[in-house]
Amino acid sequence: MRKNIEALIFVSESPLKIDRIAEIVEAKKGEVKKCLEALQAEYLGADRGIILEEVGEGFQFRSRPECSEVIQQLVKNRPFRFSRAALRRWRLSPTDSR
């Protein structure tokens, strides 16, 4: 179940709610919540460039804030612009209300 939950969150374009994950993997919400907590702890404790965060009512992988400079190096060489939503997802832009 753990790897399936991880894969679902990885491919989702928006944060996934516990209810939806439980429905897809056919598990109880409590089991899914425990699995998500274990995944969060694993990603926080590991030396990885991404973390699993609870965003609103759902879960989403995000880049670590300390990786923003190296990500900006990639982005500045791109010939197109990312949407504001994509930039917020990767923590590259301030959350302004423009």
C-alpha positions as CSV (number, residue, x, y, z in Angstrom):
1,M,0.0,0.0,0.0
2,R,2.8,2.4,0.9
3,K,4.4,2.4,-2.6
4,N,1.0,2.8,-4.2
5,I,0.2,5.9,-2.1
6,E,3.6,7.3,-2.8
7,A,3.1,6.8,-6.6
8,L,-0.4,8.3,-6.5
9,I,0.9,11.5,-4.8
10,F,3.9,11.7,-7.2
11,V,1.7,11.6,-10.3
12,S,-1.1,13.8,-9.1
13,E,-1.3,17.3,-10.4
14,S,-2.9,18.6,-7.2
15,P,-2.8,17.6,-3.5
16,L,-4.5,14.3,-2.8
17,K,-7.0,14.0,0.1
18,I,-6.9,11.1,2.4
19,D,-10.4,10.1,1.5
20,R,-9.5,9.9,-2.2
21,I,-6.3,7.9,-1.5
22,A,-8.2,5.5,0.7
23,E,-10.8,5.0,-2.0
24,I,-8.2,4.2,-4.7
25,V,-6.1,1.9,-2.6
26,E,-9.1,0.3,-1.0
27,A,-8.0,0.9,2.6
28,K,-9.3,2.6,5.7
29,K,-8.6,6.3,6.2
30,G,-6.7,5.6,9.4
31,E,-4.4,3.2,7.7
32,V,-3.7,5.7,4.9
33,K,-3.1,8.4,7.5
34,K,-0.5,6.3,9.3
35,C,1.2,5.5,6.0
36,L,1.3,9.2,5.0
37,E,2.8,10.1,8.4
38,A,5.5,7.4,8.0
39,L,6.2,8.7,4.4
40,Q,6.4,12.3,5.7
41,A,8.9,11.3,8.4
42,E,10.9,9.3,6.0
43,Y,11.2,12.2,3.5
44,L,11.9,14.7,6.2
45,G,14.7,12.6,7.7
46,A,16.3,11.7,4.4
47,D,18.8,13.8,2.5
48,R,16.5,14.2,-0.5
49,G,15.5,17.2,-2.5
50,I,11.8,16.6,-2.0
51,I,9.5,16.3,1.0
52,L,5.9,15.2,1.4
53,E,3.7,18.0,2.8
54,E,0.1,18.3,3.8
55,V,-1.3,21.2,1.7
56,G,-4.8,22.3,2.7
57,E,-6.6,19.0,3.0
58,G,-4.4,17.0,0.8
59,F,-0.8,15.7,0.4
60,Q,1.7,16.7,-2.2
61,F,5.4,16.3,-2.9
62,R,7.4,19.6,-2.9
63,S,10.9,20.6,-3.3
64,R,12.8,21.5,-0.2
65,P,13.2,25.2,0.4
66,E,16.9,24.9,0.6
67,C,17.0,23.6,-3.0
68,S,15.3,26.7,-4.5
69,E,18.6,28.2,-5.8
70,V,19.6,25.2,-7.8
71,I,16.0,24.9,-9.2
72,Q,16.1,28.5,-10.2
73,Q,19.2,27.8,-12.2
74,L,17.2,25.2,-14.2
75,V,14.2,27.5,-14.6
76,K,16.2,30.6,-15.7
77,N,17.5,28.7,-18.7
78,R,14.1,27.6,-19.9
79,P,12.7,29.4,-23.0
80,F,9.1,29.5,-21.6
81,R,7.5,30.7,-18.4
82,F,6.0,28.5,-15.7
83,S,2.5,29.3,-14.5
84,R,2.2,31.0,-11.1
85,A,0.7,27.7,-9.8
86,A,3.7,25.7,-10.9
87,L,6.1,28.2,-9.4
88,R,4.3,28.1,-6.1
89,R,4.4,24.4,-6.2
90,W,8.1,24.4,-6.6
91,R,8.5,27.3,-4.1
92,L,10.1,29.6,-6.6
93,S,7.8,32.6,-6.4
94,P,6.5,34.6,-3.6
95,T,2.8,34.0,-2.9
96,D,1.6,37.4,-4.1
97,S,-1.9,38.2,-5.1
98,R,-1.2,39.4,-8.6
